[in-house]
Amino acid sequence: MKLFNFSKKQIRENVVTKQSYILIAKESFIDHIRCIHETGCCYWRKKHGKGDKKMEKGDIVYIFISDKIHDRVMYRMEVVSTHSARDDAKYWKVRFELDNDCFKFQNNSPVYMGEHLNRQDLEDHGIKRQILYKRLNQEQADWLEQYF
């Protein structure tokens, strides 16, 4: 018994394409490295600067760790919730700000510990040095993906 009558073309046209983003994690505010290592996840504010971030469940997020030691993309994570309460107070280096409606990212790849993916590498691929949040184009996403 046939339940659905969709062509392959119809299915391809209706598949939601997941997006890839890059975010800058300032280690002077939160110990993202320890948080991800100990819990396998991290949390991110929806609002910052000009407006809301537009990520959806299933999107890929590359985390650039900004500090004097690492200063490179180290994590490839997946958005697992778009409405999560923060559960990372012990990792904050500044006064904790409760947020009951933020993104939750789950680590889904080994940590990148190589010499690439630094600020200059990002700039060479059209990602500005001072960017805090950016949706990546397909070429940029493919370039980052090869390291994970």
SULTALIN-V362568 format. One record per residue. RES is the residue in one letter. SS is DSSP state (@ for helix, = for strand, . for the rest). PSI is psi in whole degrees, -180 to 180 (* if undefined). OMEGA is omega as a letter, one per 40 degrees, with the letter a starting at -180 (NA if undefined). Layout:
{{RES	SS	PSI	OMEGA} {RES	SS	PSI	OMEGA}}
//
This chain:
{{M	.	127	a} {K	.	122	a} {L	.	-35	a} {F	.	149	a} {N	.	66	i} {F	.	139	i} {S	.	162	i} {K	@	-37	i} {K	@	-43	i} {Q	@	-40	i} {I	@	-47	i} {R	@	-41	a} {E	@	-23	a} {N	@	-3	i} {V	.	130	i} {V	.	125	i} {T	.	124	i} {K	.	147	a} {Q	.	162	i} {S	=	142	a} {Y	=	162	i} {I	=	138	i} {L	=	146	i} {I	=	123	i} {A	=	113	i} {K	=	109	a} {E	.	-15	i} {S	.	-17	i} {F	.	-46	a} {I	=	141	i} {D	.	79	a} {H	@	-39	a} {I	@	-49	i} {R	@	-41	i} {C	@	-49	a} {I	@	-41	i} {H	@	-44	a} {E	@	-32	a} {T	@	-18	a} {G	.	7	a} {C	=	173	i} {C	=	167	a} {Y	=	151	a} {W	=	137	i} {R	.	144	i} {K	.	-40	a} {K	=	134	i} {H	=	129	i} {G	.	-120	a} {K	.	-18	a} {G	=	-168	a} {D	=	146	i} {K	.	147	a} {K	.	36	a} {M	.	153	i} {E	.	160	i} {K	.	133	a} {G	.	-16	i} {D	.	156	i} {I	=	137	a} {V	=	125	i} {Y	=	128	a} {I	=	118	i} {F	=	117	i} {I	=	115	a} {S	=	104	i} {D	.	178	a} {K	.	-21	a} {I	.	-50	a} {H	.	-64	i} {D	.	55	a} {R	=	168	i} {V	=	128	a} {M	=	-21	a} {Y	=	142	i} {R	=	116	a} {M	=	165	i} {E	=	139	i} {V	=	117	a} {V	=	-14	i} {S	=	141	i} {T	=	0	i} {H	=	73	a} {S	=	146	i} {A	.	142	i} {R	.	140	i} {D	.	46	a} {D	.	26	a} {A	@	-38	a} {K	@	-11	a} {Y	@	-4	a} {W	=	138	i} {K	.	-14	i} {V	.	-178	i} {R	.	127	a} {F	.	136	i} {E	.	108	i} {L	.	135	i} {D	.	114	a} {N	.	6	a} {D	.	74	a} {C	=	177	i} {F	=	147	i} {K	=	128	i} {F	=	139	i} {Q	=	132	i} {N	=	129	a} {N	.	17	i} {S	.	158	i} {P	.	151	i} {V	.	134	i} {Y	.	122	a} {M	.	17	a} {G	.	-172	a} {E	.	-5	a} {H	.	-172	i} {L	.	27	i} {N	=	-178	a} {R	@	-40	a} {Q	@	-42	i} {D	@	-43	i} {L	@	-46	a} {E	@	-37	i} {D	@	-20	i} {H	.	22	i} {G	.	18	i} {I	.	113	a} {K	.	146	a} {R	.	-39	a} {Q	.	8	a} {I	.	139	i} {L	.	-26	a} {Y	=	128	a} {K	=	134	i} {R	=	130	a} {L	.	147	i} {N	.	171	a} {Q	@	-39	i} {E	@	-44	i} {Q	@	-42	i} {A	@	-43	i} {D	@	-40	i} {W	@	-48	i} {L	@	-40	a} {E	@	-33	a} {Q	.	-19	a} {Y	.	-7	a} {F	.	*	NA}}
//
